[in-house]
């Protein structure tokens, strides 16, 4: 017999063009949404009832690019030139990361993400077994991959590839399907061409999608042309990557022709506006990408370059900056920005069962408390979510039908312990 | 005998270049900060004691441009071309605003601002007696002015000027000095030159500073050149405005020469990044303004064009967008952005007794709850405030030595009633 929950008197952000919200009822059966509508559904007398008054229900937010454990380096280096920041601050500290550091850094990030309404996150890092463990324990949905930098001797390259393959095979479909995996060379500028080809082959062998960083900075694009005689899109196309379903992070510096190639090969882009602004990488051509039919989703990137994991901020930045930079106030409308943070996010990580409030989808959803000044007057809830809401408006969170945040408190993780252990991990990194 | 409060075990963001925070003690006597330091002060045995553990104390945020009552139109029109938005949405509704609408709209905004850590706000609008009343009741510090649009017959022009003068004279220094006033023609493109000159004369007569909108859009600058043969800075200079202490809102489109004129005349700029992005007005030349020595502060603008009144967001945007647009990751460092939201804000509205945590200043300060994931690890609290914090991290707020928010609850305003009345006011506007 299935476990049922009926939400009454709620407002449900279904985000259809002709009807963005429905006032009424939503039925959850086990891990699935089975009904949303203005009329009370049949066959729900045995359901647990939740009064949705004063709550706005949204599909959970999907963070499509990040390195969760890097929250241990939040605020450790800011407002610096990229190479100096990487060479003097990030890389020396990251080289010291142990599995335990990754566990606590990831727990710190997942805690922040869950409480802020993110129900699915992508993670590309090292020590991924620990990331998978946090994912399993916390109840979040995770799209996980061992990211590999190939600037190392062949035997180390091989070891990283083997780890990436073993991780992807071992964890795909685990935690009741909450964990899926991808195959991820770090970037064209950190992986020699033949090494990228080995990852493409592994992705074919495992029938998994691929993820990599691409064209984050202008300098990186120029280096690619100098080294390989091609811009990154053409380079990756030649290496066969786009023969797999692929998600690229950043894609800030793209030509019209490159956008056409991405659209033709159904390659998705994870737009990371906060990180791109903070690292002065530039402003991605999101209106042009959307117009060309490319699936564009949103990511926070790691907390060392953001410095939070607030998807409401990424949604808002996506809606704001392209207007300001293009001079067109209709660029990236609010509804499109919110879809980028939900529906397009799920599509970007190749999940077809989440990212939308609709019957048949997984019960991955959040409830915002709208009984607050910044949600008044009740004009347009999509506008309010995009332009006014924040992570702490999140009252409740469910993933896979299970409630993991209740009245702002995470039910699955020990917040105080995580903050303490993460602080200790950071101090340990400093002292080693 | 003075009323004393001693804060122990706190972290105090004094924001000096060589020491941004002090761990220790802060003493408040009546409406003043009298001590901040790492040692326990003398003569405080009779003080009420507050345990500051887990709290970060900051000077209250200063919002230097807005139209509070416009929160009644939050989300009523978004993602539209400016003229269509003004003509079809804003102006028809604003024409119907009564004193009661302004009262409830302002109360809604002040509630959001106070709870979000803003302790001083500037307001330019109509029905200003109601705005002053909300300011008095709420306990916030207000810099208030009747803004006048001069596109009307001479007798209406005169009536507005008289109202502006009477309001400025009647309310300046009221509410224990919490209310100060300024003189404010709306903008060079909405006020004929001779009308602006009358405001300049009034400001001289009353010995008050001036405020106006200027160079928000490129079109407005071009219109000014077409109408008056000069760009707005030269135009206002000729009309004598800069003979008064002046704060200009926006200043998005400025030449190098105009920046020099502003610096030479000590004219301050209220940078409104959220509003400028949303309305696609462009990105102000903030790094150049700061380099030239212009005082740049931050404003939310009205909630119809933002759509929140979150000063943390404006501080973050100020730190982020100029990096992304200029390609320089050192443009507008975090400390400078935070000063723009506090110290430079107070300077912009010509208050020399607030905007900074220092002995001798008014006790206008806020406490953020740092026992949260996004403040971990404890690396750099200035970075965390600028890049990670949000309005709902505000635990307590004091203005003029009086606590007005305690554990996130506003002590001076009836939140539930304000939300209800603001919603009713909006529905009334729709139905009239």
Interface residues (C-beta under 8 A of the other chain):
Chain A: X71 X72 X73 X74 X75 X76 X78 X79 X80 X81 X82 X85 X108 X109 X111 X112 X115 X274 X276 X277 X278 X279 X280 X281 X282 X283 X306 X307 X308 X309 X310 X313 X316 X317 X319 X320 X321 X323 X324 X325 X326 X327 X328 X329 X330 X331 X333 X334 X371 X372 X373 X374 X376 X377 X378 X379 X380 X383 X384 X387 X388 X390 X391 X392 X393 X415 X418 X419 X422 X423 X425 X426 X427
Chain B: X71 X72 X73 X74 X75 X76 X78 X79 X80 X81 X82 X85 X108 X109 X111 X112 X115 X274 X276 X277 X278 X279 X280 X281 X282 X283 X306 X307 X308 X309 X310 X313 X316 X317 X319 X320 X321 X323 X324 X325 X326 X327 X328 X329 X330 X331 X333 X334 X371 X372 X373 X374 X376 X377 X378 X379 X380 X383 X384 X387 X388 X390 X391 X392 X393 X415 X418 X419 X422 X423 X425 X426 X427
